Amino acid sequence: MTQTLSHMKMPKQLRKIEYEGDHKNDSLLIGNFGDVEFTAKGTFELSGMIYSKKSVAFNIVGNGRIKFHGVCSKIIIHIVKGNCTLDFSELASTEVCCVSLRDNSTTMIGPTKLISRANLQDEAILKYKGTPRLQSYTLSGSSRIEAMEAVA
């Protein structure tokens, strides 16, 4: 039995979203179209929705604020560097992995089951909602990990 190319499962390509320079956009949408790599470098004010059963990876370097809400299976934060805020406080996920949070950055994580990795340096802050399991972490400098207070 031979399979033709049209019947074979082909891996979906990584979708890349990139912002370089000075950007302001409050209507971003990351849908369920496979894995996504989101990059922002420079000065930015970006926000929107994520609805994905796949992973979304972030590379953030610069100054500003990025805010997403919705649902995502896995959030991978490769780097957050600079004087910036990454606000995922209203983004539910199964797993969050923070490879490198640096400088004066603040990263806020919404409801998740697992924070598989959290590496913080300098003055970086990681805030989380709920009671996730923290599997592996390192802190250096004045960095810290703290729970977000529930708003009554």
ABEGO torsion letter per residue (X at the ends): XBBBAAABBBBBBBBBBBBBEBBBBAABBBBBAEBBBBBBBEBBBBBEBBBBABBBBBBBBEBEBBBBBEBBABBBBABBBEBBBBBAAABBBABBBBABBBEABBBBBBBBABBABBBBBEABBBBBBEBBBBABBBBBEABBBBBBBBBX
